[in-house]
Amino acid sequence: MSGPAFADWQNVMAVRVYVLARNLESTSGYSDTKTYTFGTAATYTPSGSDLPYRRHAYSELVRLNNPSGRRE
């Protein structure tokens, strides 16, 4: 899937933001084998030494006020 052309960015009214947060310290006895999806762009599955950390995925739709305000 390809993104919009450079000229199309002036028509963007909102963006969806994805954040994957991870604990700073590992948790003994815990193994995170979930696959986290970030829209249609990417996925992430922890592996190796990255497994014992707890994570939480967040997503939010953010309205871009300046461009959309001119069009309403």
Phi and psi restraints in degrees (range 20) as a CNS / XPLOR table:
assign (resid 1 and name C) (resid 2 and name N)
       (resid 2 and name CA) (resid 2 and name C) 1.0 -104.3 20.0 2
assign (resid 2 and name N) (resid 2 and name CA)
       (resid 2 and name C) (resid 3 and name N) 1.0 156.2 20.0 2
assign (resid 2 and name C) (resid 3 and name N)
       (resid 3 and name CA) (resid 3 and name C) 1.0 -84.8 20.0 2
assign (resid 3 and name N) (resid 3 and name CA)
       (resid 3 and name C) (resid 4 and name N) 1.0 -177.9 20.0 2
assign (resid 3 and name C) (resid 4 and name N)
       (resid 4 and name CA) (resid 4 and name C) 1.0 -69.7 20.0 2
assign (resid 4 and name N) (resid 4 and name CA)
       (resid 4 and name C) (resid 5 and name N) 1.0 155.8 20.0 2
assign (resid 4 and name C) (resid 5 and name N)
       (resid 5 and name CA) (resid 5 and name C) 1.0 -69.2 20.0 2
assign (resid 5 and name N) (resid 5 and name CA)
       (resid 5 and name C) (resid 6 and name N) 1.0 159.2 20.0 2
assign (resid 5 and name C) (resid 6 and name N)
       (resid 6 and name CA) (resid 6 and name C) 1.0 -54.2 20.0 2
assign (resid 6 and name N) (resid 6 and name CA)
       (resid 6 and name C) (resid 7 and name N) 1.0 -41.3 20.0 2
assign (resid 6 and name C) (resid 7 and name N)
       (resid 7 and name CA) (resid 7 and name C) 1.0 -66.8 20.0 2
assign (resid 7 and name N) (resid 7 and name CA)
       (resid 7 and name C) (resid 8 and name N) 1.0 -22.7 20.0 2
assign (resid 7 and name C) (resid 8 and name N)
       (resid 8 and name CA) (resid 8 and name C) 1.0 -79.2 20.0 2
assign (resid 8 and name N) (resid 8 and name CA)
       (resid 8 and name C) (resid 9 and name N) 1.0 -15.4 20.0 2
assign (resid 8 and name C) (resid 9 and name N)
       (resid 9 and name CA) (resid 9 and name C) 1.0 -62.9 20.0 2
assign (resid 9 and name N) (resid 9 and name CA)
       (resid 9 and name C) (resid 10 and name N) 1.0 -25.2 20.0 2
assign (resid 9 and name C) (resid 10 and name N)
       (resid 10 and name CA) (resid 10 and name C) 1.0 -67.8 20.0 2
assign (resid 10 and name N) (resid 10 and name CA)
       (resid 10 and name C) (resid 11 and name N) 1.0 -16.1 20.0 2
assign (resid 10 and name C) (resid 11 and name N)
       (resid 11 and name CA) (resid 11 and name C) 1.0 -95.6 20.0 2
assign (resid 11 and name N) (resid 11 and name CA)
       (resid 11 and name C) (resid 12 and name N) 1.0 0.2 20.0 2
assign (resid 11 and name C) (resid 12 and name N)
       (resid 12 and name CA) (resid 12 and name C) 1.0 -71.8 20.0 2
assign (resid 12 and name N) (resid 12 and name CA)
       (resid 12 and name C) (resid 13 and name N) 1.0 127.5 20.0 2
assign (resid 12 and name C) (resid 13 and name N)
       (resid 13 and name CA) (resid 13 and name C) 1.0 -107.8 20.0 2
assign (resid 13 and name N) (resid 13 and name CA)
       (resid 13 and name C) (resid 14 and name N) 1.0 -20.8 20.0 2
assign (resid 13 and name C) (resid 14 and name N)
       (resid 14 and name CA) (resid 14 and name C) 1.0 -156.5 20.0 2
assign (resid 14 and name N) (resid 14 and name CA)
       (resid 14 and name C) (resid 15 and name N) 1.0 157.1 20.0 2
assign (resid 14 and name C) (resid 15 and name N)
       (resid 15 and name CA) (resid 15 and name C) 1.0 -131.7 20.0 2
assign (resid 15 and name N) (resid 15 and name CA)
       (resid 15 and name C) (resid 16 and name N) 1.0 147.8 20.0 2
assign (resid 15 and name C) (resid 16 and name N)
       (resid 16 and name CA) (resid 16 and name C) 1.0 -100.7 20.0 2
assign (resid 16 and name N) (resid 16 and name CA)
       (resid 16 and name C) (resid 17 and name N) 1.0 126.7 20.0 2
assign (resid 16 and name C) (resid 17 and name N)
       (resid 17 and name CA) (resid 17 and name C) 1.0 -107.6 20.0 2
assign (resid 17 and name N) (resid 17 and name CA)
       (resid 17 and name C) (resid 18 and name N) 1.0 131.9 20.0 2
assign (resid 17 and name C) (resid 18 and name N)
       (resid 18 and name CA) (resid 18 and name C) 1.0 -115.6 20.0 2
assign (resid 18 and name N) (resid 18 and name CA)
       (resid 18 and name C) (resid 19 and name N) 1.0 133.7 20.0 2
assign (resid 18 and name C) (resid 19 and name N)
       (resid 19 and name CA) (resid 19 and name C) 1.0 -132.8 20.0 2
assign (resid 19 and name N) (resid 19 and name CA)
       (resid 19 and name C) (resid 20 and name N) 1.0 132.6 20.0 2
assign (resid 19 and name C) (resid 20 and name N)
       (resid 20 and name CA) (resid 20 and name C) 1.0 -112.1 20.0 2
assign (resid 20 and name N) (resid 20 and name CA)
       (resid 20 and name C) (resid 21 and name N) 1.0 112.6 20.0 2
assign (resid 20 and name C) (resid 21 and name N)
       (resid 21 and name CA) (resid 21 and name C) 1.0 -97.9 20.0 2
assign (resid 21 and name N) (resid 21 and name CA)
       (resid 21 and name C) (resid 22 and name N) 1.0 139.1 20.0 2
assign (resid 21 and name C) (resid 22 and name N)
       (resid 22 and name CA) (resid 22 and name C) 1.0 -127.6 20.0 2
assign (resid 22 and name N) (resid 22 and name CA)
       (resid 22 and name C) (resid 23 and name N) 1.0 140.2 20.0 2
assign (resid 22 and name C) (resid 23 and name N)
       (resid 23 and name CA) (resid 23 and name C) 1.0 -58.7 20.0 2
assign (resid 23 and name N) (resid 23 and name CA)
       (resid 23 and name C) (resid 24 and name N) 1.0 151.6 20.0 2
assign (resid 23 and name C) (resid 24 and name N)
       (resid 24 and name CA) (resid 24 and name C) 1.0 -75.1 20.0 2
assign (resid 24 and name N) (resid 24 and name CA)
       (resid 24 and name C) (resid 25 and name N) 1.0 -31.4 20.0 2
assign (resid 24 and name C) (resid 25 and name N)
       (resid 25 and name CA) (resid 25 and name C) 1.0 -111.9 20.0 2
assign (resid 25 and name N) (resid 25 and name CA)
       (resid 25 and name C) (resid 26 and name N) 1.0 143.1 20.0 2
assign (resid 25 and name C) (resid 26 and name N)
       (resid 26 and name CA) (resid 26 and name C) 1.0 -75.1 20.0 2
assign (resid 26 and name N) (resid 26 and name CA)
       (resid 26 and name C) (resid 27 and name N) 1.0 158.9 20.0 2
assign (resid 26 and name C) (resid 27 and name N)
       (resid 27 and name CA) (resid 27 and name C) 1.0 -113.5 20.0 2
assign (resid 27 and name N) (resid 27 and name CA)
       (resid 27 and name C) (resid 28 and name N) 1.0 119.2 20.0 2
assign (resid 27 and name C) (resid 28 and name N)
       (resid 28 and name CA) (resid 28 and name C) 1.0 -67.5 20.0 2
assign (resid 28 and name N) (resid 28 and name CA)
       (resid 28 and name C) (resid 29 and name N) 1.0 139.5 20.0 2
assign (resid 28 and name C) (resid 29 and name N)
       (resid 29 and name CA) (resid 29 and name C) 1.0 81.1 20.0 2
assign (resid 29 and name N) (resid 29 and name CA)
       (resid 29 and name C) (resid 30 and name N) 1.0 1.3 20.0 2
assign (resid 29 and name C) (resid 30 and name N)
       (resid 30 and name CA) (resid 30 and name C) 1.0 -109.1 20.0 2
assign (resid 30 and name N) (resid 30 and name CA)
       (resid 30 and name C) (resid 31 and name N) 1.0 140.8 20.0 2
assign (resid 30 and name C) (resid 31 and name N)
       (resid 31 and name CA) (resid 31 and name C) 1.0 -138.3 20.0 2
assign (resid 31 and name N) (resid 31 and name CA)
       (resid 31 and name C) (resid 32 and name N) 1.0 114.3 20.0 2
assign (resid 31 and name C) (resid 32 and name N)
       (resid 32 and name CA) (resid 32 and name C) 1.0 -89.2 20.0 2
assign (resid 32 and name N) (resid 32 and name CA)
       (resid 32 and name C) (resid 33 and name N) 1.0 106.7 20.0 2
assign (resid 32 and name C) (resid 33 and name N)
       (resid 33 and name CA) (resid 33 and name C) 1.0 -112.3 20.0 2
assign (resid 33 and name N) (resid 33 and name CA)
       (resid 33 and name C) (resid 34 and name N) 1.0 13.3 20.0 2
assign (resid 33 and name C) (resid 34 and name N)
       (resid 34 and name CA) (resid 34 and name C) 1.0 -70.1 20.0 2
assign (resid 34 and name N) (resid 34 and name CA)
       (resid 34 and name C) (resid 35 and name N) 1.0 154.8 20.0 2
assign (resid 34 and name C) (resid 35 and name N)
       (resid 35 and name CA) (resid 35 and name C) 1.0 -106.5 20.0 2
assign (resid 35 and name N) (resid 35 and name CA)
       (resid 35 and name C) (resid 36 and name N) 1.0 124.1 20.0 2
assign (resid 35 and name C) (resid 36 and name N)
       (resid 36 and name CA) (resid 36 and name C) 1.0 -98.4 20.0 2
assign (resid 36 and name N) (resid 36 and name CA)
       (resid 36 and name C) (resid 37 and name N) 1.0 131.7 20.0 2
assign (resid 36 and name C) (resid 37 and name N)
       (resid 37 and name CA) (resid 37 and name C) 1.0 -110.2 20.0 2
assign (resid 37 and name N) (resid 37 and name CA)
       (resid 37 and name C) (resid 38 and name N) 1.0 133.3 20.0 2
assign (resid 37 and name C) (resid 38 and name N)
       (resid 38 and name CA) (resid 38 and name C) 1.0 -114.0 20.0 2
assign (resid 38 and name N) (resid 38 and name CA)
       (resid 38 and name C) (resid 39 and name N) 1.0 79.0 20.0 2
assign (resid 38 and name C) (resid 39 and name N)
       (resid 39 and name CA) (resid 39 and name C) 1.0 62.8 20.0 2
assign (resid 39 and name N) (resid 39 and name CA)
       (resid 39 and name C) (resid 40 and name N) 1.0 -139.4 20.0 2
assign (resid 39 and name C) (resid 40 and name N)
       (resid 40 and name CA) (resid 40 and name C) 1.0 -98.2 20.0 2
assign (resid 40 and name N) (resid 40 and name CA)
       (resid 40 and name C) (resid 41 and name N) 1.0 0.8 20.0 2
assign (resid 40 and name C) (resid 41 and name N)
       (resid 41 and name CA) (resid 41 and name C) 1.0 -84.8 20.0 2
assign (resid 41 and name N) (resid 41 and name CA)
       (resid 41 and name C) (resid 42 and name N) 1.0 -38.5 20.0 2
assign (resid 41 and name C) (resid 42 and name N)
       (resid 42 and name CA) (resid 42 and name C) 1.0 -161.2 20.0 2
assign (resid 42 and name N) (resid 42 and name CA)
       (resid 42 and name C) (resid 43 and name N) 1.0 162.7 20.0 2
assign (resid 42 and name C) (resid 43 and name N)
       (resid 43 and name CA) (resid 43 and name C) 1.0 -134.6 20.0 2
assign (resid 43 and name N) (resid 43 and name CA)
       (resid 43 and name C) (resid 44 and name N) 1.0 159.1 20.0 2
assign (resid 43 and name C) (resid 44 and name N)
       (resid 44 and name CA) (resid 44 and name C) 1.0 -140.5 20.0 2
assign (resid 44 and name N) (resid 44 and name CA)
       (resid 44 and name C) (resid 45 and name N) 1.0 129.4 20.0 2
assign (resid 44 and name C) (resid 45 and name N)
       (resid 45 and name CA) (resid 45 and name C) 1.0 -124.7 20.0 2
assign (resid 45 and name N) (resid 45 and name CA)
       (resid 45 and name C) (resid 46 and name N) 1.0 117.9 20.0 2
assign (resid 45 and name C) (resid 46 and name N)
       (resid 46 and name CA) (resid 46 and name C) 1.0 -61.1 20.0 2
assign (resid 46 and name N) (resid 46 and name CA)
       (resid 46 and name C) (resid 47 and name N) 1.0 149.4 20.0 2
assign (resid 46 and name C) (resid 47 and name N)
       (resid 47 and name CA) (resid 47 and name C) 1.0 -151.6 20.0 2
assign (resid 47 and name N) (resid 47 and name CA)
       (resid 47 and name C) (resid 48 and name N) 1.0 161.5 20.0 2
assign (resid 47 and name C) (resid 48 and name N)
       (resid 48 and name CA) (resid 48 and name C) 1.0 61.9 20.0 2
assign (resid 48 and name N) (resid 48 and name CA)
       (resid 48 and name C) (resid 49 and name N) 1.0 -130.2 20.0 2
assign (resid 48 and name C) (resid 49 and name N)
       (resid 49 and name CA) (resid 49 and name C) 1.0 -73.5 20.0 2
assign (resid 49 and name N) (resid 49 and name CA)
       (resid 49 and name C) (resid 50 and name N) 1.0 -4.7 20.0 2
assign (resid 49 and name C) (resid 50 and name N)
       (resid 50 and name CA) (resid 50 and name C) 1.0 -91.2 20.0 2
assign (resid 50 and name N) (resid 50 and name CA)
       (resid 50 and name C) (resid 51 and name N) 1.0 -1.6 20.0 2
assign (resid 50 and name C) (resid 51 and name N)
       (resid 51 and name CA) (resid 51 and name C) 1.0 -69.8 20.0 2
assign (resid 51 and name N) (resid 51 and name CA)
       (resid 51 and name C) (resid 52 and name N) 1.0 -39.7 20.0 2
assign (resid 51 and name C) (resid 52 and name N)
       (resid 52 and name CA) (resid 52 and name C) 1.0 -79.8 20.0 2
assign (resid 52 and name N) (resid 52 and name CA)
       (resid 52 and name C) (resid 53 and name N) 1.0 17.2 20.0 2
assign (resid 52 and name C) (resid 53 and name N)
       (resid 53 and name CA) (resid 53 and name C) 1.0 -102.3 20.0 2
assign (resid 53 and name N) (resid 53 and name CA)
       (resid 53 and name C) (resid 54 and name N) 1.0 136.3 20.0 2
assign (resid 53 and name C) (resid 54 and name N)
       (resid 54 and name CA) (resid 54 and name C) 1.0 -81.7 20.0 2
assign (resid 54 and name N) (resid 54 and name CA)
       (resid 54 and name C) (resid 55 and name N) 1.0 143.0 20.0 2
assign (resid 54 and name C) (resid 55 and name N)
       (resid 55 and name CA) (resid 55 and name C) 1.0 -135.0 20.0 2
assign (resid 55 and name N) (resid 55 and name CA)
       (resid 55 and name C) (resid 56 and name N) 1.0 160.6 20.0 2
assign (resid 55 and name C) (resid 56 and name N)
       (resid 56 and name CA) (resid 56 and name C) 1.0 -144.6 20.0 2
assign (resid 56 and name N) (resid 56 and name CA)
       (resid 56 and name C) (resid 57 and name N) 1.0 132.8 20.0 2
assign (resid 56 and name C) (resid 57 and name N)
       (resid 57 and name CA) (resid 57 and name C) 1.0 -98.4 20.0 2
assign (resid 57 and name N) (resid 57 and name CA)
       (resid 57 and name C) (resid 58 and name N) 1.0 137.1 20.0 2
assign (resid 57 and name C) (resid 58 and name N)
       (resid 58 and name CA) (resid 58 and name C) 1.0 -124.7 20.0 2
assign (resid 58 and name N) (resid 58 and name CA)
       (resid 58 and name C) (resid 59 and name N) 1.0 148.0 20.0 2
assign (resid 58 and name C) (resid 59 and name N)
       (resid 59 and name CA) (resid 59 and name C) 1.0 -143.8 20.0 2
assign (resid 59 and name N) (resid 59 and name CA)
       (resid 59 and name C) (resid 60 and name N) 1.0 148.2 20.0 2
assign (resid 59 and name C) (resid 60 and name N)
       (resid 60 and name CA) (resid 60 and name C) 1.0 -151.6 20.0 2
assign (resid 60 and name N) (resid 60 and name CA)
       (resid 60 and name C) (resid 61 and name N) 1.0 141.4 20.0 2
assign (resid 60 and name C) (resid 61 and name N)
       (resid 61 and name CA) (resid 61 and name C) 1.0 -91.8 20.0 2
assign (resid 61 and name N) (resid 61 and name CA)
       (resid 61 and name C) (resid 62 and name N) 1.0 124.6 20.0 2
assign (resid 61 and name C) (resid 62 and name N)
       (resid 62 and name CA) (resid 62 and name C) 1.0 -114.7 20.0 2
assign (resid 62 and name N) (resid 62 and name CA)
       (resid 62 and name C) (resid 63 and name N) 1.0 123.6 20.0 2
assign (resid 62 and name C) (resid 63 and name N)
       (resid 63 and name CA) (resid 63 and name C) 1.0 -83.7 20.0 2
assign (resid 63 and name N) (resid 63 and name CA)
       (resid 63 and name C) (resid 64 and name N) 1.0 134.1 20.0 2
assign (resid 63 and name C) (resid 64 and name N)
       (resid 64 and name CA) (resid 64 and name C) 1.0 -90.9 20.0 2
assign (resid 64 and name N) (resid 64 and name CA)
       (resid 64 and name C) (resid 65 and name N) 1.0 105.1 20.0 2
assign (resid 64 and name C) (resid 65 and name N)
       (resid 65 and name CA) (resid 65 and name C) 1.0 -62.7 20.0 2
assign (resid 65 and name N) (resid 65 and name CA)
       (resid 65 and name C) (resid 66 and name N) 1.0 -47.5 20.0 2
assign (resid 65 and name C) (resid 66 and name N)
       (resid 66 and name CA) (resid 66 and name C) 1.0 -61.1 20.0 2
assign (resid 66 and name N) (resid 66 and name CA)
       (resid 66 and name C) (resid 67 and name N) 1.0 -52.1 20.0 2
assign (resid 66 and name C) (resid 67 and name N)
       (resid 67 and name CA) (resid 67 and name C) 1.0 -64.6 20.0 2
assign (resid 67 and name N) (resid 67 and name CA)
       (resid 67 and name C) (resid 68 and name N) 1.0 -42.2 20.0 2
assign (resid 67 and name C) (resid 68 and name N)
       (resid 68 and name CA) (resid 68 and name C) 1.0 -74.6 20.0 2
assign (resid 68 and name N) (resid 68 and name CA)
       (resid 68 and name C) (resid 69 and name N) 1.0 -28.4 20.0 2
assign (resid 68 and name C) (resid 69 and name N)
       (resid 69 and name CA) (resid 69 and name C) 1.0 -64.1 20.0 2
assign (resid 69 and name N) (resid 69 and name CA)
       (resid 69 and name C) (resid 70 and name N) 1.0 -33.3 20.0 2
assign (resid 69 and name C) (resid 70 and name N)
       (resid 70 and name CA) (resid 70 and name C) 1.0 -71.9 20.0 2
assign (resid 70 and name N) (resid 70 and name CA)
       (resid 70 and name C) (resid 71 and name N) 1.0 -23.2 20.0 2
assign (resid 70 and name C) (resid 71 and name N)
       (resid 71 and name CA) (resid 71 and name C) 1.0 -99.2 20.0 2
assign (resid 71 and name N) (resid 71 and name CA)
       (resid 71 and name C) (resid 72 and name N) 1.0 -8.6 20.0 2
